[in-house]
Amino acid sequence: MPCPYYQNGVCTSPKVPKPTSTVVNPSRCLSDSEYKTCKYYVEQEEQKNLEYFGDKIKKELKPYPPIHYLERPLKSDCPYYQLLSFGGYYIAKCEILGRLLTKHEVLICSKYWESCPIAKYTQLFSKTAETTT
């Protein structure tokens, strides 16, 4: 039995944002069991979890691929930076702002997180709140 996500020469896995032929390897996709080793293959239960997580991100965070999708994960040491894997891509969220970061903002967050004025303000505010209670 071939991969259930292989259809008409394209991969329709829930881990890719849209059907694509770029990740297709016919020898793997058409094999009886080798397709299960593909990083885009998901078991049915995992697929349900991915769909729920993906729907939640789409509804709450509303990612726009041209400005939010990252090809590779960019890390930041900022405690308010959250990196999420989403549909074969990555998206980053700022907990302070409560929104997704654009690609440009992610680069800044990755390199200059220590000098971020928003994080500094939040840290200062939380220290002040601790001393007054």
N, CA, C and O atoms as CSV, one atom per row, in Angstrom:
chain,resi,resn,atom,element,x,y,z
A,1,MET,N,N,0.843,-1.182,0.000
A,1,MET,CA,C,0.000,0.000,0.000
A,1,MET,C,C,0.890,1.248,0.000
A,1,MET,O,O,1.769,1.364,0.855
A,2,PRO,N,N,0.690,2.173,-0.922
A,2,PRO,CA,C,1.499,3.407,-0.952
A,2,PRO,C,C,1.101,4.361,0.168
A,2,PRO,O,O,0.131,4.120,0.887
A,3,CYS,N,N,1.844,5.425,0.304
A,3,CYS,CA,C,1.575,6.434,1.325
A,3,CYS,C,C,0.191,7.045,1.086
A,3,CYS,O,O,-0.135,7.407,-0.044
A,4,PRO,N,N,-0.617,7.160,2.131
A,4,PRO,CA,C,-1.957,7.729,1.946
A,4,PRO,C,C,-1.936,9.226,1.596
A,4,PRO,O,O,-2.945,9.772,1.151
A,5,TYR,N,N,-0.801,9.877,1.796
A,5,TYR,CA,C,-0.700,11.313,1.494
A,5,TYR,C,C,-0.164,11.578,0.085
A,5,TYR,O,O,-0.119,12.724,-0.361
A,6,TYR,N,N,0.244,10.506,-0.617
A,6,TYR,CA,C,0.757,10.653,-1.984
A,6,TYR,C,C,-0.421,10.569,-2.951
A,6,TYR,O,O,-1.051,9.520,-3.085
A,7,GLN,N,N,-0.710,11.682,-3.622
A,7,GLN,CA,C,-1.835,11.715,-4.557
A,7,GLN,C,C,-1.451,12.499,-5.806
A,7,GLN,O,O,-1.066,13.665,-5.728
A,8,ASN,N,N,-1.561,11.845,-6.953
A,8,ASN,CA,C,-1.285,12.474,-8.254
A,8,ASN,C,C,0.077,13.163,-8.307
A,8,ASN,O,O,0.206,14.250,-8.869
A,9,GLY,N,N,1.082,12.533,-7.726
A,9,GLY,CA,C,2.443,13.069,-7.800
A,9,GLY,C,C,2.772,14.156,-6.794
A,9,GLY,O,O,3.851,14.745,-6.858
A,10,VAL,N,N,1.862,14.435,-5.865
A,10,VAL,CA,C,2.129,15.454,-4.850
A,10,VAL,C,C,1.892,14.899,-3.454
A,10,VAL,O,O,1.149,13.936,-3.265
A,11,CYS,N,N,2.537,15.527,-2.486
A,11,CYS,CA,C,2.380,15.164,-1.085
A,11,CYS,C,C,1.296,16.048,-0.479
A,11,CYS,O,O,1.339,17.272,-0.596
A,12,THR,N,N,0.320,15.409,0.173
A,12,THR,CA,C,-0.783,16.152,0.784
A,12,THR,C,C,-0.760,16.022,2.310
A,12,THR,O,O,-1.789,16.188,2.965
A,13,SER,N,N,0.392,15.731,2.862
A,13,SER,CA,C,0.535,15.553,4.311
A,13,SER,C,C,0.080,16.799,5.067
A,13,SER,O,O,0.243,17.914,4.573
A,14,PRO,N,N,-0.487,16.621,6.259
A,14,PRO,CA,C,-0.867,17.791,7.065
A,14,PRO,C,C,0.349,18.568,7.579
A,14,PRO,O,O,0.203,19.660,8.128
A,15,LYS,N,N,1.537,18.008,7.401
A,15,LYS,CA,C,2.745,18.706,7.838
A,15,LYS,C,C,3.271,19.694,6.794
A,15,LYS,O,O,4.200,20.454,7.069
A,16,VAL,N,N,2.686,19.686,5.614
A,16,VAL,CA,C,3.060,20.676,4.604
A,16,VAL,C,C,1.903,21.660,4.456
A,16,VAL,O,O,0.742,21.250,4.496
A,17,PRO,N,N,2.198,22.957,4.284
A,17,PRO,CA,C,1.129,23.952,4.252
A,17,PRO,C,C,0.171,23.823,3.076
A,17,PRO,O,O,-0.992,24.215,3.166
A,18,LYS,N,N,0.663,23.273,1.978
A,18,LYS,CA,C,-0.200,23.048,0.821
A,18,LYS,C,C,0.393,21.880,0.036
A,18,LYS,O,O,1.588,21.612,0.161
A,19,PRO,N,N,-0.406,21.180,-0.767
A,19,PRO,CA,C,0.128,20.061,-1.541
A,19,PRO,C,C,1.349,20.494,-2.363
A,19,PRO,O,O,1.352,21.548,-2.999
A,20,THR,N,N,2.380,19.650,-2.328
A,20,THR,CA,C,3.616,19.994,-3.024
A,20,THR,C,C,4.288,18.758,-3.611
A,20,THR,O,O,4.160,17.655,-3.080
A,21,SER,N,N,4.996,18.956,-4.696
A,21,SER,CA,C,5.745,17.860,-5.297
A,21,SER,C,C,7.217,17.916,-4.890
A,21,SER,O,O,7.977,16.997,-5.197
A,22,THR,N,N,7.626,18.979,-4.206
A,22,THR,CA,C,9.041,19.145,-3.862
A,22,THR,C,C,9.544,18.125,-2.847
A,22,THR,O,O,10.742,17.845,-2.806
A,23,VAL,N,N,8.667,17.569,-2.036
A,23,VAL,CA,C,9.105,16.587,-1.025
A,23,VAL,C,C,8.823,15.153,-1.458
A,23,VAL,O,O,9.040,14.222,-0.683
A,24,VAL,N,N,8.349,14.966,-2.672
A,24,VAL,CA,C,7.969,13.643,-3.157
A,24,VAL,C,C,9.185,12.840,-3.610
A,24,VAL,O,O,10.030,13.321,-4.363
A,25,ASN,N,N,9.243,11.607,-3.127
A,25,ASN,CA,C,10.234,10.632,-3.563
A,25,ASN,C,C,9.443,9.387,-3.947
A,25,ASN,O,O,9.114,8.579,-3.078
A,26,PRO,N,N,9.129,9.213,-5.244
A,26,PRO,CA,C,8.232,8.117,-5.656
A,26,PRO,C,C,8.653,6.744,-5.136
A,26,PRO,O,O,7.793,5.925,-4.814
A,27,SER,N,N,9.951,6.476,-5.047
A,27,SER,CA,C,10.357,5.158,-4.559
A,27,SER,C,C,9.943,4.965,-3.104
A,27,SER,O,O,9.598,3.854,-2.700
A,28,ARG,N,N,9.973,6.029,-2.322
A,28,ARG,CA,C,9.528,5.936,-0.921
A,28,ARG,C,C,8.005,6.004,-0.835
A,28,ARG,O,O,7.384,5.191,-0.149
A,29,CYS,N,N,7.405,6.966,-1.525
A,29,CYS,CA,C,5.951,7.182,-1.434
A,29,CYS,C,C,5.138,5.975,-1.893
A,29,CYS,O,O,4.068,5.702,-1.348
A,30,LEU,N,N,5.641,5.250,-2.896
A,30,LEU,CA,C,4.904,4.119,-3.460
A,30,LEU,C,C,5.259,2.785,-2.812
A,30,LEU,O,O,4.669,1.762,-3.161
A,31,SER,N,N,6.205,2.771,-1.881
A,31,SER,CA,C,6.592,1.520,-1.219
A,31,SER,C,C,5.505,1.084,-0.238
A,31,SER,O,O,4.626,1.865,0.125
A,32,ASP,N,N,5.582,-0.165,0.177
A,32,ASP,CA,C,4.564,-0.687,1.085
A,32,ASP,C,C,4.711,-0.187,2.519
A,32,ASP,O,O,3.715,-0.062,3.232
A,33,SER,N,N,5.930,0.097,2.950
A,33,SER,CA,C,6.077,0.556,4.336
A,33,SER,C,C,7.164,1.612,4.518
A,33,SER,O,O,7.215,2.266,5.559
A,34,GLU,N,N,8.027,1.787,3.530
A,34,GLU,CA,C,9.124,2.747,3.660
A,34,GLU,C,C,8.622,4.179,3.845
A,34,GLU,O,O,9.312,4.999,4.451
A,35,TYR,N,N,7.442,4.488,3.335
A,35,TYR,CA,C,6.909,5.846,3.455
A,35,TYR,C,C,6.729,6.272,4.909
A,35,TYR,O,O,6.690,7.468,5.200
A,36,LYS,N,N,6.619,5.315,5.822
A,36,LYS,CA,C,6.441,5.646,7.235
A,36,LYS,C,C,7.695,6.276,7.848
A,36,LYS,O,O,7.636,6.847,8.937
A,37,THR,N,N,8.820,6.173,7.153
A,37,THR,CA,C,10.060,6.797,7.642
A,37,THR,C,C,10.187,8.246,7.172
A,37,THR,O,O,11.120,8.943,7.570
A,38,CYS,N,N,9.277,8.695,6.343
A,38,CYS,CA,C,9.302,10.067,5.822
A,38,CYS,C,C,8.941,11.047,6.933
A,38,CYS,O,O,8.045,10.777,7.733
A,39,LYS,N,N,9.634,12.182,6.985
A,39,LYS,CA,C,9.357,13.163,8.041
A,39,LYS,C,C,7.995,13.844,7.872
A,39,LYS,O,O,7.526,14.515,8.791
A,40,TYR,N,N,7.361,13.680,6.716
A,40,TYR,CA,C,6.051,14.288,6.485
A,40,TYR,C,C,4.897,13.316,6.733
A,40,TYR,O,O,3.729,13.690,6.629
A,41,TYR,N,N,5.230,12.078,7.059
A,41,TYR,CA,C,4.190,11.088,7.338
A,41,TYR,C,C,3.750,11.211,8.795
A,41,TYR,O,O,4.582,11.371,9.688
A,42,VAL,N,N,2.453,11.136,9.028
A,42,VAL,CA,C,1.919,11.150,10.393
A,42,VAL,C,C,0.870,10.052,10.541
A,42,VAL,O,O,0.105,9.770,9.619
A,43,GLU,N,N,0.853,9.445,11.714
A,43,GLU,CA,C,-0.169,8.437,12.022
A,43,GLU,C,C,-1.507,9.153,12.197
A,43,GLU,O,O,-1.539,10.366,12.403
A,44,GLN,N,N,-2.583,8.424,12.117
A,44,GLN,CA,C,-3.918,9.014,12.203
A,44,GLN,C,C,-4.128,9.812,13.489
A,44,GLN,O,O,-4.659,10.921,13.432
A,45,GLU,N,N,-3.724,9.277,14.656
A,45,GLU,CA,C,-3.927,9.971,15.926
A,45,GLU,C,C,-3.104,11.253,15.966
A,45,GLU,O,O,-3.587,12.299,16.401
A,46,GLU,N,N,-1.855,11.162,15.508
A,46,GLU,CA,C,-0.992,12.348,15.468
A,46,GLU,C,C,-1.572,13.384,14.505
A,46,GLU,O,O,-1.480,14.586,14.753
A,47,GLN,N,N,-2.170,12.916,13.405
A,47,GLN,CA,C,-2.764,13.830,12.436
A,47,GLN,C,C,-3.904,14.613,13.071
A,47,GLN,O,O,-4.035,15.812,12.824
A,48,LYS,N,N,-4.733,13.960,13.886
A,48,LYS,CA,C,-5.835,14.649,14.563
A,48,LYS,C,C,-5.292,15.740,15.481
A,48,LYS,O,O,-5.828,16.847,15.528
A,49,ASN,N,N,-4.215,15.417,16.212
A,49,ASN,CA,C,-3.595,16.410,17.093
A,49,ASN,C,C,-3.033,17.575,16.293
A,49,ASN,O,O,-3.190,18.732,16.684
A,50,LEU,N,N,-2.377,17.275,15.172
A,50,LEU,CA,C,-1.820,18.330,14.315
A,50,LEU,C,C,-2.932,19.218,13.768
A,50,LEU,O,O,-2.788,20.440,13.726
A,51,GLU,N,N,-4.040,18.610,13.350
A,51,GLU,CA,C,-5.142,19.392,12.806
A,51,GLU,C,C,-5.723,20.315,13.871
A,51,GLU,O,O,-6.030,21.474,13.589
A,52,TYR,N,N,-5.876,19.804,15.097
A,52,TYR,CA,C,-6.405,20.632,16.178
A,52,TYR,C,C,-5.447,21.785,16.473
A,52,TYR,O,O,-5.860,22.940,16.573
A,53,PHE,N,N,-4.159,21.453,16.610
A,53,PHE,CA,C,-3.153,22.465,16.900
A,53,PHE,C,C,-3.086,23.481,15.766
A,53,PHE,O,O,-3.014,24.685,16.012
A,54,GLY,N,N,-3.109,22.995,14.518
A,54,GLY,CA,C,-3.065,23.881,13.364
A,54,GLY,C,C,-4.277,24.789,13.291
A,54,GLY,O,O,-4.146,25.978,13.003
A,55,ASP,N,N,-5.453,24.241,13.549
A,55,ASP,CA,C,-6.675,25.058,13.540
A,55,ASP,C,C,-6.633,26.113,14.634
A,55,ASP,O,O,-7.043,27.256,14.427
A,56,LYS,N,N,-6.135,25.718,15.799
A,56,LYS,CA,C,-6.048,26.661,16.919
A,56,LYS,C,C,-5.111,27.823,16.566
A,56,LYS,O,O,-5.425,28.984,16.832
A,57,ILE,N,N,-3.962,27.501,15.968
A,57,ILE,CA,C,-3.016,28.551,15.558
A,57,ILE,C,C,-3.649,29.447,14.500
A,57,ILE,O,O,-3.552,30.671,14.578
A,58,LYS,N,N,-4.295,28.836,13.515
A,58,LYS,CA,C,-4.912,29.627,12.444
A,58,LYS,C,C,-5.975,30.572,12.977
A,58,LYS,O,O,-6.056,31.722,12.546
A,59,LYS,N,N,-6.792,30.096,13.912
A,59,LYS,CA,C,-7.883,30.919,14.443
A,59,LYS,C,C,-7.376,31.996,15.402
A,59,LYS,O,O,-7.810,33.146,15.338
A,60,GLU,N,N,-6.454,31.617,16.291
A,60,GLU,CA,C,-6.023,32.548,17.331
A,60,GLU,C,C,-4.894,33.476,16.888
A,60,GLU,O,O,-4.906,34.664,17.209
A,61,LEU,N,N,-3.926,32.946,16.158
A,61,LEU,CA,C,-2.751,33.742,15.806
A,61,LEU,C,C,-2.783,34.272,14.378
A,61,LEU,O,O,-2.116,35.258,14.068
A,62,LYS,N,N,-3.543,33.633,13.520
A,62,LYS,CA,C,-3.719,34.051,12.129
A,62,LYS,C,C,-2.393,34.282,11.395
A,62,LYS,O,O,-2.111,35.404,10.974
A,63,PRO,N,N,-1.570,33.223,11.237
A,63,PRO,CA,C,-0.307,33.406,10.515
A,63,PRO,C,C,-0.540,33.698,9.039
A,63,PRO,O,O,-1.435,33.131,8.413
A,64,TYR,N,N,0.271,34.581,8.502
A,64,TYR,CA,C,0.237,34.930,7.080
A,64,TYR,C,C,1.577,34.466,6.495
A,64,TYR,O,O,2.613,35.066,6.780
A,65,PRO,N,N,1.565,33.403,5.679
A,65,PRO,CA,C,2.816,32.778,5.236
A,65,PRO,C,C,3.923,33.714,4.749
A,65,PRO,O,O,5.069,33.539,5.164
A,66,PRO,N,N,3.642,34.693,3.893
A,66,PRO,CA,C,4.761,35.519,3.396
A,66,PRO,C,C,5.537,36.272,4.484
A,66,PRO,O,O,6.723,36.551,4.310
A,67,ILE,N,N,4.891,36.597,5.585
A,67,ILE,CA,C,5.609,37.370,6.604
A,67,ILE,C,C,5.910,36.590,7.887
A,67,ILE,O,O,6.779,36.999,8.657
A,68,HIS,N,N,5.209,35.470,8.136
A,68,HIS,CA,C,5.402,34.745,9.391
A,68,HIS,C,C,6.141,33.419,9.260
A,68,HIS,O,O,6.808,33.007,10.208
A,69,TYR,N,N,6.048,32.736,8.123
A,69,TYR,CA,C,6.625,31.396,8.000
A,69,TYR,C,C,8.143,31.466,7.879
A,69,TYR,O,O,8.689,32.211,7.065
A,70,LEU,N,N,8.807,30.668,8.715
A,70,LEU,CA,C,10.267,30.563,8.693
A,70,LEU,C,C,10.642,29.206,8.109
A,70,LEU,O,O,10.042,28.188,8.457
A,71,GLU,N,N,11.623,29.193,7.232
A,71,GLU,CA,C,12.075,27.937,6.624
A,71,GLU,C,C,12.834,27.077,7.636
A,71,GLU,O,O,12.755,25.849,7.599
A,72,ARG,N,N,13.562,27.724,8.530
A,72,ARG,CA,C,14.346,27.007,9.540
A,72,ARG,C,C,14.107,27.671,10.899
A,72,ARG,O,O,13.760,28.849,10.978
A,73,PRO,N,N,14.299,26.899,11.951
A,73,PRO,CA,C,14.047,27.486,13.276
A,73,PRO,C,C,15.120,28.488,13.666
A,73,PRO,O,O,16.312,28.200,13.548
A,74,LEU,N,N,14.718,29.637,14.118
A,74,LEU,CA,C,15.645,30.637,14.650
A,74,LEU,C,C,15.395,30.730,16.142
A,74,LEU,O,O,14.281,31.021,16.578
A,75,LYS,N,N,16.424,30.484,16.913
A,75,LYS,CA,C,16.284,30.484,18.362
A,75,LYS,C,C,16.618,31.853,18.927
A,75,LYS,O,O,17.357,32.634,18.327
A,76,SER,N,N,16.063,32.117,20.078
A,76,SER,CA,C,16.349,33.339,20.811
A,76,SER,C,C,16.407,32.972,22.289
A,76,SER,O,O,15.662,32.106,22.748
A,77,ASP,N,N,17.278,33.621,23.022
A,77,ASP,CA,C,17.375,33.370,24.454
A,77,ASP,C,C,16.387,34.202,25.257
A,77,ASP,O,O,16.369,34.134,26.486
A,78,CYS,N,N,15.583,34.972,24.583
A,78,CYS,CA,C,14.577,35.786,25.253
A,78,CYS,C,C,13.549,34.860,25.925
A,78,CYS,O,O,13.033,33.947,25.280
A,79,PRO,N,N,13.251,35.084,27.202
A,79,PRO,CA,C,12.287,34.219,27.885
A,79,PRO,C,C,10.846,34.381,27.363
A,79,PRO,O,O,9.983,33.564,27.685
A,80,TYR,N,N,10.585,35.404,26.577
A,80,TYR,CA,C,9.242,35.660,26.066
A,80,TYR,C,C,9.057,35.182,24.620
A,80,TYR,O,O,7.981,35.337,24.042
A,81,TYR,N,N,10.105,34.605,24.051
A,81,TYR,CA,C,10.109,34.142,22.665
A,81,TYR,C,C,9.644,32.697,22.628
A,81,TYR,O,O,10.153,31.860,23.373
A,82,GLN,N,N,8.683,32.402,21.770
A,82,GLN,CA,C,8.171,31.047,21.638
A,82,GLN,C,C,8.233,30.642,20.169
A,82,GLN,O,O,7.651,31.305,19.311
A,83,LEU,N,N,8.943,29.548,19.883
A,83,LEU,CA,C,9.069,29.040,18.521
A,83,LEU,C,C,8.142,27.842,18.365
A,83,LEU,O,O,8.186,26.911,19.169
A,84,LEU,N,N,7.301,27.863,17.332
A,84,LEU,CA,C,6.330,26.800,17.101
A,84,LEU,C,C,6.575,26.157,15.747
A,84,LEU,O,O,6.853,26.851,14.769
A,85,SER,N,N,6.474,24.843,15.684
A,85,SER,CA,C,6.529,24.125,14.424
A,85,SER,C,C,5.113,24.099,13.868
A,85,SER,O,O,4.168,23.747,14.575
A,86,PHE,N,N,4.970,24.470,12.606
A,86,PHE,CA,C,3.636,24.615,12.045
A,86,PHE,C,C,3.627,24.285,10.559
A,86,PHE,O,O,4.176,25.030,9.747
A,87,GLY,N,N,3.004,23.170,10.207
A,87,GLY,CA,C,2.821,22.804,8.805
A,87,GLY,C,C,4.099,22.697,8.001
A,87,GLY,O,O,4.124,23.105,6.840
A,88,GLY,N,N,5.162,22.162,8.582
A,88,GLY,CA,C,6.432,22.034,7.873
A,88,GLY,C,C,7.284,23.292,7.931
A,88,GLY,O,O,8.393,23.314,7.396
A,89,TYR,N,N,6.784,24.326,8.567
A,89,TYR,CA,C,7.514,25.582,8.735
A,89,TYR,C,C,7.599,25.886,10.229
A,89,TYR,O,O,7.184,25.087,11.068
A,90,TYR,N,N,8.138,27.038,10.534
A,90,TYR,CA,C,8.199,27.501,11.917
A,90,TYR,C,C,7.591,28.897,11.982
A,90,TYR,O,O,7.675,29.676,11.033
A,91,ILE,N,N,6.986,29.190,13.109
A,91,ILE,CA,C,6.497,30.539,13.366
A,91,ILE,C,C,6.937,30.913,14.776
A,91,ILE,O,O,7.090,30.044,15.635
A,92,ALA,N,N,7.137,32.187,15.010
A,92,ALA,CA,C,7.591,32.649,16.321
A,92,ALA,C,C,6.565,33.596,16.919
A,92,ALA,O,O,5.927,34.380,16.216
A,93,LYS,N,N,6.422,33.501,18.239
A,93,LYS,CA,C,5.456,34.324,18.945
A,93,LYS,C,C,6.156,35.049,20.089
A,93,LYS,O,O,7.038,34.491,20.742
A,94,CYS,N,N,5.763,36.274,20.322
A,94,CYS,CA,C,6.240,37.042,21.466
A,94,CYS,C,C,5.145,36.993,22.529
A,94,CYS,O,O,4.022,37.441,22.300
A,95,GLU,N,N,5.487,36.445,23.685
A,95,GLU,CA,C,4.500,36.327,24.762
A,95,GLU,C,C,4.078,37.692,25.307
A,95,GLU,O,O,2.936,37.861,25.733
A,96,ILE,N,N,4.979,38.655,25.297
A,96,ILE,CA,C,4.648,39.985,25.803
A,96,ILE,C,C,3.639,40.671,24.882
A,96,ILE,O,O,2.630,41.211,25.335
A,97,LEU,N,N,3.933,40.639,23.585
A,97,LEU,CA,C,3.047,41.276,22.617
A,97,LEU,C,C,1.776,40.471,22.380
A,97,LEU,O,O,0.750,41.018,21.974
A,98,GLY,N,N,1.851,39.161,22.638
A,98,GLY,CA,C,0.696,38.300,22.414
A,98,GLY,C,C,0.362,38.125,20.959
A,98,GLY,O,O,-0.804,37.968,20.596
A,99,ARG,N,N,1.394,38.151,20.109
A,99,ARG,CA,C,1.162,37.995,18.667
A,99,ARG,C,C,2.370,37.340,18.010
A,99,ARG,O,O,3.437,37.204,18.609
A,100,LEU,N,N,2.167,36.940,16.757
A,100,LEU,CA,C,3.257,36.367,15.984
A,100,LEU,C,C,4.255,37.453,15.597
A,100,LEU,O,O,3.902,38.621,15.435
A,101,LEU,N,N,5.492,37.038,15.456
A,101,LEU,CA,C,6.534,37.949,15.004
A,101,LEU,C,C,6.748,37.774,13.507
A,101,LEU,O,O,6.653,36.661,12.989
A,102,THR,N,N,7.032,38.854,12.822
A,102,THR,CA,C,7.356,38.772,11.391
A,102,THR,C,C,8.767,38.213,11.254
A,102,THR,O,O,9.511,38.153,12.232
A,103,LYS,N,N,9.136,37.807,10.044
A,103,LYS,CA,C,10.484,37.289,9.800
A,103,LYS,C,C,11.541,38.299,10.238
A,103,LYS,O,O,12.545,37.929,10.846
A,104,HIS,N,N,11.318,39.553,9.934
A,104,HIS,CA,C,12.256,40.615,10.302
A,104,HIS,C,C,12.373,40.724,11.824
A,104,HIS,O,O,13.478,40.849,12.353
A,105,GLU,N,N,11.263,40.679,12.513
A,105,GLU,CA,C,11.272,40.765,13.972
A,105,GLU,C,C,11.961,39.556,14.598
A,105,GLU,O,O,12.629,39.684,15.625
A,106,VAL,N,N,11.804,38.391,13.989
A,106,VAL,CA,C,12.446,37.179,14.499
A,106,VAL,C,C,13.967,37.324,14.435
A,106,VAL,O,O,14.668,36.937,15.370
A,107,LEU,N,N,14.472,37.876,13.341
A,107,LEU,CA,C,15.921,38.096,13.230
A,107,LEU,C,C,16.425,39.019,14.337
A,107,LEU,O,O,17.463,38.760,14.946
A,108,ILE,N,N,15.696,40.079,14.587
A,108,ILE,CA,C,16.074,41.026,15.642
A,108,ILE,C,C,16.001,40.340,17.006
A,108,ILE,O,O,16.897,40.493,17.836
A,109,CYS,N,N,14.942,39.595,17.225
A,109,CYS,CA,C,14.743,38.887,18.495
A,109,CYS,C,C,15.854,37.861,18.729
A,109,CYS,O,O,16.300,37.658,19.858
A,110,SER,N,N,16.279,37.235,17.673
A,110,SER,CA,C,17.323,36.225,17.769
A,110,SER,C,C,18.685,36.840,18.103
A,110,SER,O,O,19.436,36.303,18.917
A,111,LYS,N,N,18.989,37.963,17.469
A,111,LYS,CA,C,20.314,38.578,17.639
A,111,LYS,C,C,20.404,39.555,18.802
A,111,LYS,O,O,21.413,39.600,19.505
A,112,TYR,N,N,19.358,40.330,19.001
A,112,TYR,CA,C,19.436,41.449,19.955
A,112,TYR,C,C,18.423,41.342,21.098
A,112,TYR,O,O,17.909,42.359,21.565
A,113,TRP,N,N,18.140,40.145,21.540
A,113,TRP,CA,C,17.113,39.959,22.560
A,113,TRP,C,C,17.449,40.664,23.872
A,113,TRP,O,O,16.545,41.088,24.591
A,114,GLU,N,N,18.730,40.794,24.191
A,114,GLU,CA,C,19.117,41.429,25.461
A,114,GLU,C,C,18.810,42.927,25.484
A,114,GLU,O,O,18.604,43.504,26.552
A,115,SER,N,N,18.780,43.551,24.313
A,115,SER,CA,C,18.524,44.994,24.269
A,115,SER,C,C,17.081,45.322,23.877
A,115,SER,O,O,16.777,46.469,23.551
A,116,CYS,N,N,16.205,44.341,23.906
A,116,CYS,CA,C,14.809,44.561,23.530
A,116,CYS,C,C,14.137,45.483,24.549
A,116,CYS,O,O,14.073,45.146,25.731
A,117,PRO,N,N,13.637,46.636,24.112
A,117,PRO,CA,C,13.021,47.571,25.063
A,117,PRO,C,C,11.733,47.030,25.687
A,117,PRO,O,O,11.418,47.357,26.830
A,118,ILE,N,N,11.001,46.219,24.961
A,118,ILE,CA,C,9.752,45.666,25.487
A,118,ILE,C,C,10.051,44.671,26.612
A,118,ILE,O,O,9.401,44.698,27.657
A,119,ALA,N,N,11.035,43.795,26.394
A,119,ALA,CA,C,11.404,42.825,27.432
A,119,ALA,C,C,11.971,43.533,28.653
A,119,ALA,O,O,11.667,43.157,29.785
A,120,LYS,N,N,12.794,44.559,28.432
A,120,LYS,CA,C,13.369,45.305,29.558
A,120,LYS,C,C,12.271,45.973,30.377
A,120,LYS,O,O,12.300,45.939,31.607
A,121,TYR,N,N,11.315,46.575,29.700
A,121,TYR,CA,C,10.213,47.252,30.382
A,121,TYR,C,C,9.407,46.244,31.208
A,121,TYR,O,O,9.051,46.513,32.355
A,122,THR,N,N,9.126,45.086,30.611
A,122,THR,CA,C,8.356,44.057,31.297
A,122,THR,C,C,9.096,43.551,32.530
A,122,THR,O,O,8.499,43.373,33.592
A,123,GLN,N,N,10.402,43.321,32.382
A,123,GLN,CA,C,11.201,42.853,33.515
A,123,GLN,C,C,11.230,43.912,34.620
A,123,GLN,O,O,11.106,43.584,35.801
A,124,LEU,N,N,11.391,45.163,34.241
A,124,LEU,CA,C,11.412,46.254,35.212
A,124,LEU,C,C,10.065,46.358,35.915
A,124,LEU,O,O,10.006,46.524,37.134
A,125,PHE,N,N,8.989,46.260,35.150
A,125,PHE,CA,C,7.638,46.347,35.706
A,125,PHE,C,C,7.382,45.197,36.682
A,125,PHE,O,O,6.811,45.406,37.752
A,126,SER,N,N,7.807,43.972,36.311
A,126,SER,CA,C,7.558,42.826,37.190
A,126,SER,C,C,8.391,42.916,38.470
A,126,SER,O,O,7.931,42.479,39.525
A,127,LYS,N,N,9.597,43.470,38.404
A,127,LYS,CA,C,10.421,43.669,39.614
A,127,LYS,C,C,9.799,44.712,40.524
A,127,LYS,O,O,9.797,44.553,41.745
A,128,THR,N,N,9.268,45.781,39.935
A,128,THR,CA,C,8.610,46.826,40.710
A,128,THR,C,C,7.371,46.266,41.396
A,128,THR,O,O,7.110,46.587,42.556
A,129,ALA,N,N,6.610,45.440,40.700
A,129,ALA,CA,C,5.395,44.848,41.256
A,129,ALA,C,C,5.741,43.913,42.420
A,129,ALA,O,O,5.004,43.847,43.403
A,130,GLU,N,N,6.867,43.187,42.309
A,130,GLU,CA,C,7.278,42.285,43.382
A,130,GLU,C,C,7.663,43.051,44.649
A,130,GLU,O,O,7.351,42.612,45.756
A,131,THR,N,N,8.327,44.172,44.496
A,131,THR,CA,C,8.787,44.939,45.667
A,131,THR,C,C,7.653,45.679,46.353
A,131,THR,O,O,7.767,46.009,47.533
A,132,THR,N,N,6.554,45.952,45.641
A,132,THR,CA,C,5.433,46.679,46.241
A,132,THR,C,C,4.434,45.737,46.913
A,132,THR,O,O,3.535,46.191,47.622
A,133,THR,N,N,4.585,44.439,46.697
A,133,THR,CA,C,3.629,43.498,47.330
A,133,THR,C,C,4.210,42.873,48.568
A,133,THR,O,O,3.550,42.065,49.220
